Amino acid sequence: MRSRVLVLRAERRISQSALAAAADLDAHTVGRAERDGEIDKLKLETAKKIADALGVGVDDLYERGGGEGETL
């Protein structure tokens, strides 16, 4: 699964540590959320905190690929 967290964070011009603070998480967790293949391993509660801090829905954290077999 591809993550859009880095893109969303960059669009808002906030640092990883600022996003972590706004989401009440540590920067390591935000870093994991930004890596492809790692975001789908996060707990839903964690993804929701990041989405809320970015002002988006949880679904917006994931790239919609449109490739074969993808259901998003």
Disulfide bonds with the S-S distance in Angstrom:
none
